[in-house]
Amino acid sequence: MPIVISALGCLALGFVFLIYRQRSPSNPRGLPLPPDPKPDPIIGNIRQMPIELPWVRFAEWKELYGDMIHLKLLGDRIIILNSYKSCMDPLGQKAIYANCPKFPLAKFMGMGRLMTFNSYGDLVRRHRKLLHSALSKSAVTQF
């Protein structure tokens, strides 16, 4: 009997967590998201996503919802950009999106000075200069 009560308690706690996660704001600033197809509770738009040829479905959604579409897949939010203009508008602000994500574990693994794990700065500029001199067309022909 105590095992049944424990199991029911765990299930109830899990259900409360799922409801909390579903209702908690994943958009803390409260900014409006692009339009989206109607998501299912908990799983979001996972049933509406095709396994093959997803771009065909995205093109259909473009006609219904516009160039930018917001999807929720198993709790993750995805923004789909369906036109060149919608891609270039945010990316035109180069300085905001120029950095790579931080990898704190790379530093502890001894890879903190590798070009791929560094934010854009002096070290990355020096690495690019060295790579360019080694991989340029004239350097390759000399090899």
PyMOL CGO cylinders between C-alpha atoms (Angstrom):
from pymol import cmd
from pymol.cgo import CYLINDER

trace = [
    CYLINDER, 0.00, 0.00, 0.00, 2.74, 2.57, 0.80, 0.3, 1, 1, 1, 1, 1, 1,
    CYLINDER, 2.74, 2.57, 0.80, 4.31, 1.89, -2.62, 0.3, 1, 1, 1, 1, 1, 1,
    CYLINDER, 4.31, 1.89, -2.62, 1.04, 2.72, -4.34, 0.3, 1, 1, 1, 1, 1, 1,
    CYLINDER, 1.04, 2.72, -4.34, 0.77, 5.98, -2.39, 0.3, 1, 1, 1, 1, 1, 1,
    CYLINDER, 0.77, 5.98, -2.39, 4.39, 6.86, -3.27, 0.3, 1, 1, 1, 1, 1, 1,
    CYLINDER, 4.39, 6.86, -3.27, 3.78, 6.10, -6.95, 0.3, 1, 1, 1, 1, 1, 1,
    CYLINDER, 3.78, 6.10, -6.95, 0.61, 8.20, -6.99, 0.3, 1, 1, 1, 1, 1, 1,
    CYLINDER, 0.61, 8.20, -6.99, 2.47, 11.02, -5.24, 0.3, 1, 1, 1, 1, 1, 1,
    CYLINDER, 2.47, 11.02, -5.24, 5.24, 10.89, -7.87, 0.3, 1, 1, 1, 1, 1, 1,
    CYLINDER, 5.24, 10.89, -7.87, 2.70, 10.91, -10.69, 0.3, 1, 1, 1, 1, 1, 1,
    CYLINDER, 2.70, 10.91, -10.69, 0.85, 13.84, -9.15, 0.3, 1, 1, 1, 1, 1, 1,
    CYLINDER, 0.85, 13.84, -9.15, 4.11, 15.74, -8.68, 0.3, 1, 1, 1, 1, 1, 1,
    CYLINDER, 4.11, 15.74, -8.68, 5.11, 15.05, -12.29, 0.3, 1, 1, 1, 1, 1, 1,
    CYLINDER, 5.11, 15.05, -12.29, 1.71, 16.21, -13.51, 0.3, 1, 1, 1, 1, 1, 1,
    CYLINDER, 1.71, 16.21, -13.51, 1.96, 19.43, -11.48, 0.3, 1, 1, 1, 1, 1, 1,
    CYLINDER, 1.96, 19.43, -11.48, 5.44, 20.01, -12.92, 0.3, 1, 1, 1, 1, 1, 1,
    CYLINDER, 5.44, 20.01, -12.92, 4.16, 19.53, -16.48, 0.3, 1, 1, 1, 1, 1, 1,
    CYLINDER, 4.16, 19.53, -16.48, 1.33, 21.99, -15.90, 0.3, 1, 1, 1, 1, 1, 1,
    CYLINDER, 1.33, 21.99, -15.90, 3.74, 24.49, -14.34, 0.3, 1, 1, 1, 1, 1, 1,
    CYLINDER, 3.74, 24.49, -14.34, 6.17, 24.09, -17.24, 0.3, 1, 1, 1, 1, 1, 1,
    CYLINDER, 6.17, 24.09, -17.24, 3.36, 24.51, -19.77, 0.3, 1, 1, 1, 1, 1, 1,
    CYLINDER, 3.36, 24.51, -19.77, 2.03, 27.68, -18.16, 0.3, 1, 1, 1, 1, 1, 1,
    CYLINDER, 2.03, 27.68, -18.16, 5.31, 29.29, -17.11, 0.3, 1, 1, 1, 1, 1, 1,
    CYLINDER, 5.31, 29.29, -17.11, 6.45, 32.10, -19.38, 0.3, 1, 1, 1, 1, 1, 1,
    CYLINDER, 6.45, 32.10, -19.38, 9.24, 30.91, -21.64, 0.3, 1, 1, 1, 1, 1, 1,
    CYLINDER, 9.24, 30.91, -21.64, 9.30, 34.42, -23.05, 0.3, 1, 1, 1, 1, 1, 1,
    CYLINDER, 9.30, 34.42, -23.05, 10.37, 36.36, -19.93, 0.3, 1, 1, 1, 1, 1, 1,
    CYLINDER, 10.37, 36.36, -19.93, 10.43, 39.77, -21.61, 0.3, 1, 1, 1, 1, 1, 1,
    CYLINDER, 10.43, 39.77, -21.61, 6.90, 39.28, -22.86, 0.3, 1, 1, 1, 1, 1, 1,
    CYLINDER, 6.90, 39.28, -22.86, 7.80, 40.17, -26.42, 0.3, 1, 1, 1, 1, 1, 1,
    CYLINDER, 7.80, 40.17, -26.42, 5.29, 39.03, -29.04, 0.3, 1, 1, 1, 1, 1, 1,
    CYLINDER, 5.29, 39.03, -29.04, 6.18, 35.88, -30.93, 0.3, 1, 1, 1, 1, 1, 1,
    CYLINDER, 6.18, 35.88, -30.93, 5.44, 35.36, -34.63, 0.3, 1, 1, 1, 1, 1, 1,
    CYLINDER, 5.44, 35.36, -34.63, 2.18, 33.59, -35.54, 0.3, 1, 1, 1, 1, 1, 1,
    CYLINDER, 2.18, 33.59, -35.54, 2.08, 29.82, -35.29, 0.3, 1, 1, 1, 1, 1, 1,
    CYLINDER, 2.08, 29.82, -35.29, -0.05, 26.81, -36.12, 0.3, 1, 1, 1, 1, 1, 1,
    CYLINDER, -0.05, 26.81, -36.12, -2.22, 25.80, -33.17, 0.3, 1, 1, 1, 1, 1, 1,
    CYLINDER, -2.22, 25.80, -33.17, 0.00, 23.65, -30.88, 0.3, 1, 1, 1, 1, 1, 1,
    CYLINDER, 0.00, 23.65, -30.88, -1.16, 20.63, -28.89, 0.3, 1, 1, 1, 1, 1, 1,
    CYLINDER, -1.16, 20.63, -28.89, -0.77, 20.72, -25.10, 0.3, 1, 1, 1, 1, 1, 1,
    CYLINDER, -0.77, 20.72, -25.10, 2.63, 19.52, -23.83, 0.3, 1, 1, 1, 1, 1, 1,
    CYLINDER, 2.63, 19.52, -23.83, 3.94, 18.19, -27.18, 0.3, 1, 1, 1, 1, 1, 1,
    CYLINDER, 3.94, 18.19, -27.18, 3.38, 21.42, -29.12, 0.3, 1, 1, 1, 1, 1, 1,
    CYLINDER, 3.38, 21.42, -29.12, 3.55, 21.22, -32.92, 0.3, 1, 1, 1, 1, 1, 1,
    CYLINDER, 3.55, 21.22, -32.92, 5.41, 17.89, -33.09, 0.3, 1, 1, 1, 1, 1, 1,
    CYLINDER, 5.41, 17.89, -33.09, 2.47, 16.11, -34.79, 0.3, 1, 1, 1, 1, 1, 1,
    CYLINDER, 2.47, 16.11, -34.79, 2.31, 18.77, -37.50, 0.3, 1, 1, 1, 1, 1, 1,
    CYLINDER, 2.31, 18.77, -37.50, 6.01, 18.52, -38.40, 0.3, 1, 1, 1, 1, 1, 1,
    CYLINDER, 6.01, 18.52, -38.40, 6.63, 16.27, -41.40, 0.3, 1, 1, 1, 1, 1, 1,
    CYLINDER, 6.63, 16.27, -41.40, 9.53, 13.84, -41.28, 0.3, 1, 1, 1, 1, 1, 1,
    CYLINDER, 9.53, 13.84, -41.28, 10.28, 14.15, -44.99, 0.3, 1, 1, 1, 1, 1, 1,
    CYLINDER, 10.28, 14.15, -44.99, 10.40, 17.39, -46.99, 0.3, 1, 1, 1, 1, 1, 1,
    CYLINDER, 10.40, 17.39, -46.99, 9.74, 19.80, -44.10, 0.3, 1, 1, 1, 1, 1, 1,
    CYLINDER, 9.74, 19.80, -44.10, 10.39, 22.83, -46.35, 0.3, 1, 1, 1, 1, 1, 1,
    CYLINDER, 10.39, 22.83, -46.35, 7.22, 22.03, -48.29, 0.3, 1, 1, 1, 1, 1, 1,
    CYLINDER, 7.22, 22.03, -48.29, 5.18, 22.35, -45.08, 0.3, 1, 1, 1, 1, 1, 1,
    CYLINDER, 5.18, 22.35, -45.08, 7.07, 25.54, -44.19, 0.3, 1, 1, 1, 1, 1, 1,
    CYLINDER, 7.07, 25.54, -44.19, 6.14, 26.99, -47.60, 0.3, 1, 1, 1, 1, 1, 1,
    CYLINDER, 6.14, 26.99, -47.60, 2.47, 26.14, -46.96, 0.3, 1, 1, 1, 1, 1, 1,
    CYLINDER, 2.47, 26.14, -46.96, 2.66, 27.80, -43.54, 0.3, 1, 1, 1, 1, 1, 1,
    CYLINDER, 2.66, 27.80, -43.54, 4.28, 30.84, -45.14, 0.3, 1, 1, 1, 1, 1, 1,
    CYLINDER, 4.28, 30.84, -45.14, 1.10, 31.40, -47.15, 0.3, 1, 1, 1, 1, 1, 1,
    CYLINDER, 1.10, 31.40, -47.15, -1.03, 31.12, -43.98, 0.3, 1, 1, 1, 1, 1, 1,
    CYLINDER, -1.03, 31.12, -43.98, 1.12, 32.78, -41.30, 0.3, 1, 1, 1, 1, 1, 1,
    CYLINDER, 1.12, 32.78, -41.30, 3.70, 34.93, -43.11, 0.3, 1, 1, 1, 1, 1, 1,
    CYLINDER, 3.70, 34.93, -43.11, 7.50, 34.97, -43.44, 0.3, 1, 1, 1, 1, 1, 1,
    CYLINDER, 7.50, 34.97, -43.44, 8.22, 34.26, -39.77, 0.3, 1, 1, 1, 1, 1, 1,
    CYLINDER, 8.22, 34.26, -39.77, 6.63, 31.27, -38.05, 0.3, 1, 1, 1, 1, 1, 1,
    CYLINDER, 6.63, 31.27, -38.05, 6.91, 30.24, -34.42, 0.3, 1, 1, 1, 1, 1, 1,
    CYLINDER, 6.91, 30.24, -34.42, 6.76, 26.54, -33.50, 0.3, 1, 1, 1, 1, 1, 1,
    CYLINDER, 6.76, 26.54, -33.50, 6.83, 24.84, -30.13, 0.3, 1, 1, 1, 1, 1, 1,
    CYLINDER, 6.83, 24.84, -30.13, 8.32, 21.34, -30.21, 0.3, 1, 1, 1, 1, 1, 1,
    CYLINDER, 8.32, 21.34, -30.21, 8.38, 19.43, -26.92, 0.3, 1, 1, 1, 1, 1, 1,
    CYLINDER, 8.38, 19.43, -26.92, 8.91, 22.63, -24.94, 0.3, 1, 1, 1, 1, 1, 1,
    CYLINDER, 8.91, 22.63, -24.94, 11.51, 24.17, -27.27, 0.3, 1, 1, 1, 1, 1, 1,
    CYLINDER, 11.51, 24.17, -27.27, 10.61, 27.24, -29.27, 0.3, 1, 1, 1, 1, 1, 1,
    CYLINDER, 10.61, 27.24, -29.27, 11.73, 27.43, -32.91, 0.3, 1, 1, 1, 1, 1, 1,
    CYLINDER, 11.73, 27.43, -32.91, 11.46, 30.40, -35.25, 0.3, 1, 1, 1, 1, 1, 1,
    CYLINDER, 11.46, 30.40, -35.25, 11.28, 29.56, -38.97, 0.3, 1, 1, 1, 1, 1, 1,
    CYLINDER, 11.28, 29.56, -38.97, 12.32, 32.27, -41.41, 0.3, 1, 1, 1, 1, 1, 1,
    CYLINDER, 12.32, 32.27, -41.41, 10.74, 31.74, -44.83, 0.3, 1, 1, 1, 1, 1, 1,
    CYLINDER, 10.74, 31.74, -44.83, 12.23, 34.52, -46.94, 0.3, 1, 1, 1, 1, 1, 1,
    CYLINDER, 12.23, 34.52, -46.94, 15.54, 36.16, -47.66, 0.3, 1, 1, 1, 1, 1, 1,
    CYLINDER, 15.54, 36.16, -47.66, 14.34, 39.44, -46.19, 0.3, 1, 1, 1, 1, 1, 1,
    CYLINDER, 14.34, 39.44, -46.19, 13.22, 37.86, -42.90, 0.3, 1, 1, 1, 1, 1, 1,
    CYLINDER, 13.22, 37.86, -42.90, 16.63, 36.16, -42.63, 0.3, 1, 1, 1, 1, 1, 1,
    CYLINDER, 16.63, 36.16, -42.63, 18.65, 39.27, -43.39, 0.3, 1, 1, 1, 1, 1, 1,
    CYLINDER, 18.65, 39.27, -43.39, 16.74, 41.71, -41.16, 0.3, 1, 1, 1, 1, 1, 1,
    CYLINDER, 16.74, 41.71, -41.16, 18.07, 40.36, -37.84, 0.3, 1, 1, 1, 1, 1, 1,
    CYLINDER, 18.07, 40.36, -37.84, 21.37, 39.22, -39.32, 0.3, 1, 1, 1, 1, 1, 1,
    CYLINDER, 21.37, 39.22, -39.32, 22.01, 42.65, -40.80, 0.3, 1, 1, 1, 1, 1, 1,
    CYLINDER, 22.01, 42.65, -40.80, 22.82, 43.83, -37.28, 0.3, 1, 1, 1, 1, 1, 1,
    CYLINDER, 22.82, 43.83, -37.28, 26.15, 42.02, -37.43, 0.3, 1, 1, 1, 1, 1, 1,
    CYLINDER, 26.15, 42.02, -37.43, 27.64, 42.99, -34.09, 0.3, 1, 1, 1, 1, 1, 1,
    CYLINDER, 27.64, 42.99, -34.09, 24.74, 41.54, -32.11, 0.3, 1, 1, 1, 1, 1, 1,
    CYLINDER, 24.74, 41.54, -32.11, 25.03, 38.05, -33.65, 0.3, 1, 1, 1, 1, 1, 1,
    CYLINDER, 25.03, 38.05, -33.65, 28.77, 37.90, -34.42, 0.3, 1, 1, 1, 1, 1, 1,
    CYLINDER, 28.77, 37.90, -34.42, 29.85, 35.90, -31.37, 0.3, 1, 1, 1, 1, 1, 1,
    CYLINDER, 29.85, 35.90, -31.37, 29.74, 32.17, -30.93, 0.3, 1, 1, 1, 1, 1, 1,
    CYLINDER, 29.74, 32.17, -30.93, 28.14, 30.60, -27.86, 0.3, 1, 1, 1, 1, 1, 1,
    CYLINDER, 28.14, 30.60, -27.86, 30.25, 30.18, -24.74, 0.3, 1, 1, 1, 1, 1, 1,
    CYLINDER, 30.25, 30.18, -24.74, 31.73, 26.76, -24.02, 0.3, 1, 1, 1, 1, 1, 1,
    CYLINDER, 31.73, 26.76, -24.02, 32.96, 26.86, -20.40, 0.3, 1, 1, 1, 1, 1, 1,
    CYLINDER, 32.96, 26.86, -20.40, 33.98, 23.20, -20.49, 0.3, 1, 1, 1, 1, 1, 1,
    CYLINDER, 33.98, 23.20, -20.49, 36.41, 23.86, -23.37, 0.3, 1, 1, 1, 1, 1, 1,
    CYLINDER, 36.41, 23.86, -23.37, 38.59, 25.95, -21.06, 0.3, 1, 1, 1, 1, 1, 1,
    CYLINDER, 38.59, 25.95, -21.06, 38.83, 23.12, -18.52, 0.3, 1, 1, 1, 1, 1, 1,
    CYLINDER, 38.83, 23.12, -18.52, 39.61, 20.61, -21.27, 0.3, 1, 1, 1, 1, 1, 1,
    CYLINDER, 39.61, 20.61, -21.27, 42.56, 22.69, -22.45, 0.3, 1, 1, 1, 1, 1, 1,
    CYLINDER, 42.56, 22.69, -22.45, 40.83, 23.86, -25.62, 0.3, 1, 1, 1, 1, 1, 1,
    CYLINDER, 40.83, 23.86, -25.62, 40.09, 27.40, -24.45, 0.3, 1, 1, 1, 1, 1, 1,
    CYLINDER, 40.09, 27.40, -24.45, 42.50, 28.99, -26.93, 0.3, 1, 1, 1, 1, 1, 1,
    CYLINDER, 42.50, 28.99, -26.93, 41.10, 27.22, -30.00, 0.3, 1, 1, 1, 1, 1, 1,
    CYLINDER, 41.10, 27.22, -30.00, 39.51, 29.54, -32.53, 0.3, 1, 1, 1, 1, 1, 1,
    CYLINDER, 39.51, 29.54, -32.53, 36.19, 27.72, -32.53, 0.3, 1, 1, 1, 1, 1, 1,
    CYLINDER, 36.19, 27.72, -32.53, 35.65, 28.19, -28.78, 0.3, 1, 1, 1, 1, 1, 1,
    CYLINDER, 35.65, 28.19, -28.78, 36.59, 31.88, -28.51, 0.3, 1, 1, 1, 1, 1, 1,
    CYLINDER, 36.59, 31.88, -28.51, 34.49, 34.99, -28.76, 0.3, 1, 1, 1, 1, 1, 1,
    CYLINDER, 34.49, 34.99, -28.76, 35.40, 37.38, -31.54, 0.3, 1, 1, 1, 1, 1, 1,
    CYLINDER, 35.40, 37.38, -31.54, 38.38, 39.47, -30.49, 0.3, 1, 1, 1, 1, 1, 1,
    CYLINDER, 38.38, 39.47, -30.49, 42.14, 39.87, -30.82, 0.3, 1, 1, 1, 1, 1, 1,
    CYLINDER, 42.14, 39.87, -30.82, 42.93, 36.15, -30.52, 0.3, 1, 1, 1, 1, 1, 1,
    CYLINDER, 42.93, 36.15, -30.52, 40.41, 35.16, -33.20, 0.3, 1, 1, 1, 1, 1, 1,
    CYLINDER, 40.41, 35.16, -33.20, 41.71, 37.88, -35.54, 0.3, 1, 1, 1, 1, 1, 1,
    CYLINDER, 41.71, 37.88, -35.54, 45.27, 36.53, -35.14, 0.3, 1, 1, 1, 1, 1, 1,
    CYLINDER, 45.27, 36.53, -35.14, 44.08, 32.97, -35.76, 0.3, 1, 1, 1, 1, 1, 1,
    CYLINDER, 44.08, 32.97, -35.76, 42.22, 34.05, -38.89, 0.3, 1, 1, 1, 1, 1, 1,
    CYLINDER, 42.22, 34.05, -38.89, 45.30, 35.87, -40.17, 0.3, 1, 1, 1, 1, 1, 1,
    CYLINDER, 45.30, 35.87, -40.17, 47.43, 32.74, -39.68, 0.3, 1, 1, 1, 1, 1, 1,
    CYLINDER, 47.43, 32.74, -39.68, 44.83, 30.50, -41.30, 0.3, 1, 1, 1, 1, 1, 1,
    CYLINDER, 44.83, 30.50, -41.30, 44.48, 32.85, -44.25, 0.3, 1, 1, 1, 1, 1, 1,
    CYLINDER, 44.48, 32.85, -44.25, 48.23, 32.91, -44.85, 0.3, 1, 1, 1, 1, 1, 1,
    CYLINDER, 48.23, 32.91, -44.85, 48.37, 29.09, -44.70, 0.3, 1, 1, 1, 1, 1, 1,
    CYLINDER, 48.37, 29.09, -44.70, 45.24, 28.36, -46.73, 0.3, 1, 1, 1, 1, 1, 1,
    CYLINDER, 45.24, 28.36, -46.73, 45.23, 31.14, -49.32, 0.3, 1, 1, 1, 1, 1, 1,
    CYLINDER, 45.23, 31.14, -49.32, 45.37, 30.33, -53.02, 0.3, 1, 1, 1, 1, 1, 1,
    CYLINDER, 45.37, 30.33, -53.02, 49.04, 31.33, -53.30, 0.3, 1, 1, 1, 1, 1, 1,
    CYLINDER, 49.04, 31.33, -53.30, 50.03, 29.26, -50.26, 0.3, 1, 1, 1, 1, 1, 1,
    CYLINDER, 50.03, 29.26, -50.26, 48.26, 26.19, -51.60, 0.3, 1, 1, 1, 1, 1, 1,
    CYLINDER, 48.26, 26.19, -51.60, 49.93, 26.46, -55.01, 0.3, 1, 1, 1, 1, 1, 1,
    CYLINDER, 49.93, 26.46, -55.01, 53.36, 26.71, -53.33, 0.3, 1, 1, 1, 1, 1, 1,
    CYLINDER, 53.36, 26.71, -53.33, 52.68, 23.54, -51.41, 0.3, 1, 1, 1, 1, 1, 1,
]
cmd.load_cgo(trace, "trace")
